[in-house]
Amino acid sequence: MTSYSLVDEAWIPVLDTNGQRRDVGLLELFAQAHDLRMIACELPTQTFALLRLALAVLHRATDGPDGEAAWLALWRDRRLPTGDVEAYLDDVRERFDLLHPKHPFYQVADLRAGNDNAFGLERLIADVPNGTPFLTSRAGLGMASMPPAEAARWLVHCHAFDTSGIKTGALGDPRVKGGRGYPLGVASVGALGGVHVEGATLRETLLLNLLPVAPGWQVADERDFPAWERPSQTAAEEPASTRGPYGLLGLYTWQSRRIRLFGDRAAITGAMISYGDQLEWQDRHLLEPMSVWGRSGPREKQQKRTPVYLPRPHDHTRALWRGLQTLLPPPPPGNEPSQRLSPRVVEWLAHLAVRNVIGNDFRVRPRATSVAYGNQMSVVDEVYSDALTMNVLVLVEHSSLRTTVIDAAADADAAVKELRRLAGNLARAAGGSAEDGATERAAERGYALLDRAFRGWLAALGPTADPAAERAAWQRLVWRAIDRLGRELVADAGPAAWAGRLIEDRPGKPVHYCSSQAEAWFRRGLARTLPMAGAAAAPQDGRQTQEVQQP
C-alpha cells in the first residue's frame, strides 16, 4: 500500500489511432506511441504538462538526441527506442514512485505546516475555485478522495500551472511569514504562450517537439538534469546559484511548488501546496522552445537595453488563425531586433521542411495552450487551447503558401471590419449610437461564420496549390458569408433606420444616414477589401448604389 510506480501503473490518458481512450503508464506510453493518437487529459493544460514530462524522459533516454543526424535516425525508425527508454526508466524507477516514503515523485516527503492541518484536494485541482465547488468537472464525484492516477496528473499540472495567491506556509521555508506563503506568482508554465506541434501519432508528436543538441537548437549543459535526477527538494527554495534552469530538462520539470500528497494506493485524500522555486522568464527564449515570445517595452525602458524578451500568453479572445502570424517564424531581423519570436519547435519543423527531411505534403497541427488568470492571478479564469491543421510549407519563410495564408487571414479581418462599420452605421441611422454593442455583436457573428471556413480552407491547401487561385477562392467565400450577414443586418434594422436621419459628422456637411446608404457603403467597402472575389462581388438584385462618400 506504500508504492505507486508511474513507470508501470496506468495513469496517463491517451487516445489511440482507433479513437479509443485508455490509461497507460510511462513505459507503455513510449512503447505504444506509434499506435497512439495523443495524450488526452481532461484539460489541455494537463496534456501540455504531461507532454513536457514525456519529452524530458525521451531527451534523457536518447542522450539529447546528440545532433541532427541522431534525430534523423529516430525519425526514420517506425518506433521510439523503447529499449533505451526502458533502461533509463529502470535507472530512475524509484524516483517515479508517487508514494515513496523518502522521495515521492514531484513531492517533499516531510512537508508540513506549523499547525499540522488537514488539507483538502480542492487546492490541487485547477477547475475547483475555492468556495465554488459546483464549477468543477468532478461534480458528483466528490472531493473527499481521488485515485492516485488522477492525483498524479494534477500533481504534474500543479507544478506547471498553479495559481498565485496566499498559500500554506511550510516549516523550513524562510519566506513564510505568520504561517503563510505570500504571493510569488503563478507556476512556471502559466506564464507561457504554450505551443507544441501535433503529428499524426504520439510518436510523431514527441519527435517533432524533441529538439536535438545542435547549434541553434539545444545547448548541452552538464548541470541540466530533470527533477528526478536532482537531490530531493526541501521546503525551502533552492539557492539561485544551483537551481538553474540550465536547459530543457530543468525547464520541463521545474519544481514551482512544494507539494505533499496524503493517502495510499487506494485513494489520495489530501494535498499540501506551498511555494517552490521561482523562475524568471526574461530572455529565456534560447532555452524554452515551446512558447511565443515578444519584446517587452517597459523592461527595455527600465533596463535601458534592447531587446528584452518575455513569453507572450495567447490572446484568449481570438481564434488561433486570427493571430497565426505570431506562430510563424519571423523574417530575419534587419537593424532592429525582431518584435516577436516564434516557438523554436515551430522553427525546427520549418527547418526539417527546408532540408526535405519531411515531405512538402506533410500535414501538421500547431496547438496553442495557455491560461488566463484572474483576481490578482489567484484563480484560473479561462483555459485556452486551439489548433490548426496545415501543410508544413505554411511554416517556411519564403513559401508562397505562407504568404497566401497570412493574406487570407488579413482578408477576413478587413471584411469583418466592413461588417462592423455597417452595424454602426445602421445603429446611427436608427437614432442610436455605434458604441451600443451592435458593432461588436456583428463582428462576433462574422468571425464565428468564418472560423470553420478558414480552418477547412487552410487544411485543404497543399504543395501544388495555386496561391492566387486559392486566395481568390477564399475571398469569394468571405464575400458570400459577410454579404449574407450584412443583408440580415439591413433587413433587421427596422423602419427608423430605413427612414434615416441627417448627421453632421463635420461642421456644415450633414450626411443622410439610412439603411440603403449604409448598405451601399458596406458593398463598396467589401469590393475594395476583397478585390479578387470577382463575380461574387457584383450586386445580386440589380439595384444601383448611391454614390455618397462615407465620412
ZIMOUR-V294192 format. One record per residue. N is the residue number from 0. RES is the residue in one small letter. SS is DSSP state (~ for helix, > for strand, _ for the rest). Layout:
n: [N:N]
res: [RES:RES]
ss: [SS:SS]
This chain:
n: [0:1:2:3:4:5:6:7:8:9:10:11:12:13:14:15:16:17:18:19:20:21:22:23:24:25:26:27:28:29:30:31:32:33:34:35:36:37:38:39:40:41:42:43:44:45:46:47:48:49:50:51:52:53:54:55:56:57:58:59:60:61:62:63:64:65:66:67:68:69:70:71:72:73:74:75:76:77:78:79:80:81:82:83:84:85:86:87:88:89:90:91:92:93:94:95:96:97:98:99:100:101:102:103:104:105:106:107:108:109:110:111:112:113:114:115:116:117:118:119:120:121:122:123:124:125:126:127:128:129:130:131:132:133:134:135:136:137:138:139:140:141:142:143:144:145:146:147:148:149:150:151:152:153:154:155:156:157:158:159:160:161:162:163:164:165:166:167:168:169:170:171:172:173:174:175:176:177:178:179:180:181:182:183:184:185:186:187:188:189:190:191:192:193:194:195:196:197:198:199:200:201:202:203:204:205:206:207:208:209:210:211:212:213:214:215:216:217:218:219:220:221:222:223:224:225:226:227:228:229:230:231:232:233:234:235:236:237:238:239:240:241:242:243:244:245:246:247:248:249:250:251:252:253:254:255:256:257:258:259:260:261:262:263:264:265:266:267:268:269:270:271:272:273:274:275:276:277:278:279:280:281:282:283:284:285:286:287:288:289:290:291:292:293:294:295:296:297:298:299:300:301:302:303:304:305:306:307:308:309:310:311:312:313:314:315:316:317:318:319:320:321:322:323:324:325:326:327:328:329:330:331:332:333:334:335:336:337:338:339:340:341:342:343:344:345:346:347:348:349:350:351:352:353:354:355:356:357:358:359:360:361:362:363:364:365:366:367:368:369:370:371:372:373:374:375:376:377:378:379:380:381:382:383:384:385:386:387:388:389:390:391:392:393:394:395:396:397:398:399:400:401:402:403:404:405:406:407:408:409:410:411:412:413:414:415:416:417:418:419:420:421:422:423:424:425:426:427:428:429:430:431:432:433:434:435:436:437:438:439:440:441:442:443:444:445:446:447:448:449:450:451:452:453:454:455:456:457:458:459:460:461:462:463:464:465:466:467:468:469:470:471:472:473:474:475:476:477:478:479:480:481:482:483:484:485:486:487:488:489:490:491:492:493:494:495:496:497:498:499:500:501:502:503:504:505:506:507:508:509:510:511:512:513:514:515:516:517:518:519:520:521:522:523:524:525:526:527:528:529:530:531:532:533:534:535:536:537:538:539:540:541:542:543:544:545:546:547:548:549:550]
res: [m:t:s:y:s:l:v:d:e:a:w:i:p:v:l:d:t:n:g:q:r:r:d:v:g:l:l:e:l:f:a:q:a:h:d:l:r:m:i:a:c:e:l:p:t:q:t:f:a:l:l:r:l:a:l:a:v:l:h:r:a:t:d:g:p:d:g:e:a:a:w:l:a:l:w:r:d:r:r:l:p:t:g:d:v:e:a:y:l:d:d:v:r:e:r:f:d:l:l:h:p:k:h:p:f:y:q:v:a:d:l:r:a:g:n:d:n:a:f:g:l:e:r:l:i:a:d:v:p:n:g:t:p:f:l:t:s:r:a:g:l:g:m:a:s:m:p:p:a:e:a:a:r:w:l:v:h:c:h:a:f:d:t:s:g:i:k:t:g:a:l:g:d:p:r:v:k:g:g:r:g:y:p:l:g:v:a:s:v:g:a:l:g:g:v:h:v:e:g:a:t:l:r:e:t:l:l:l:n:l:l:p:v:a:p:g:w:q:v:a:d:e:r:d:f:p:a:w:e:r:p:s:q:t:a:a:e:e:p:a:s:t:r:g:p:y:g:l:l:g:l:y:t:w:q:s:r:r:i:r:l:f:g:d:r:a:a:i:t:g:a:m:i:s:y:g:d:q:l:e:w:q:d:r:h:l:l:e:p:m:s:v:w:g:r:s:g:p:r:e:k:q:q:k:r:t:p:v:y:l:p:r:p:h:d:h:t:r:a:l:w:r:g:l:q:t:l:l:p:p:p:p:p:g:n:e:p:s:q:r:l:s:p:r:v:v:e:w:l:a:h:l:a:v:r:n:v:i:g:n:d:f:r:v:r:p:r:a:t:s:v:a:y:g:n:q:m:s:v:v:d:e:v:y:s:d:a:l:t:m:n:v:l:v:l:v:e:h:s:s:l:r:t:t:v:i:d:a:a:a:d:a:d:a:a:v:k:e:l:r:r:l:a:g:n:l:a:r:a:a:g:g:s:a:e:d:g:a:t:e:r:a:a:e:r:g:y:a:l:l:d:r:a:f:r:g:w:l:a:a:l:g:p:t:a:d:p:a:a:e:r:a:a:w:q:r:l:v:w:r:a:i:d:r:l:g:r:e:l:v:a:d:a:g:p:a:a:w:a:g:r:l:i:e:d:r:p:g:k:p:v:h:y:c:s:s:q:a:e:a:w:f:r:r:g:l:a:r:t:l:p:m:a:g:a:a:a:a:p:q:d:g:r:q:t:q:e:v:q:q:p]
ss: [_:_:_:_:>:_:_:_:_:_:_:>:>:>:>:>:_:_:_:_:>:>:>:>:_:~:~:~:~:~:~:_:~:~:~:>:>:>:>:_:_:_:_:~:~:~:~:~:~:~:~:~:~:~:~:~:~:~:~:~:~:_:_:_:_:_:_:~:~:~:~:~:~:~:~:~:_:_:_:_:_:~:~:~:~:~:~:~:~:~:~:_:~:~:~:~:>:_:_:_:_:_:_:_:_:_:_:_:_:_:_:_:>:_:_:_:_:_:_:_:_:_:_:_:_:_:_:_:_:_:_:_:~:~:~:_:_:_:_:_:_:_:_:_:_:>:_:~:~:~:~:~:~:~:~:~:~:~:~:~:~:_:_:_:_:_:>:>:_:>:_:_:_:_:_:_:>:_:_:>:>:_:_:_:_:_:_:~:~:~:~:_:_:>:>:>:>:>:_:_:_:~:~:~:~:~:~:~:_:_:_:_:_:>:_:_:_:>:_:_:_:_:_:_:_:_:~:~:~:_:_:_:_:_:_:_:_:_:_:~:~:~:~:_:_:_:_:~:~:~:~:~:_:_:_:_:>:>:>:>:>:>:>:_:_:_:_:>:>:>:>:>:>:>:>:_:_:_:_:_:_:_:_:_:_:_:_:_:_:_:>:_:>:>:>:_:~:~:~:~:~:~:~:_:_:_:_:_:>:>:>:_:_:_:_:_:_:_:_:~:~:~:~:~:~:~:_:_:_:_:_:_:_:_:_:_:_:_:_:>:>:_:_:~:~:~:~:~:~:~:~:~:~:~:_:_:_:_:_:_:_:_:>:>:>:>:>:>:>:>:>:>:>:>:_:_:_:_:>:>:>:>:>:>:>:>:>:>:>:>:>:~:~:~:~:_:_:_:_:~:~:~:~:~:~:~:~:~:~:~:~:~:~:~:~:~:~:~:~:~:~:~:~:~:~:~:~:~:~:_:_:_:_:_:_:_:_:~:~:~:~:~:~:~:~:~:~:~:~:~:~:~:~:~:~:~:~:~:~:~:_:_:_:_:_:_:~:~:~:~:~:~:~:~:~:~:~:~:~:~:~:~:~:~:~:~:~:~:~:~:~:_:_:_:~:~:~:~:~:_:>:>:>:>:>:>:_:_:>:>:>:>:>:_:~:~:~:~:~:~:~:~:~:~:~:~:~:~:~:_:~:~:~:~:~:~:~:_:_:_:_:_:_:_:_:_:_:_:_:_:_]
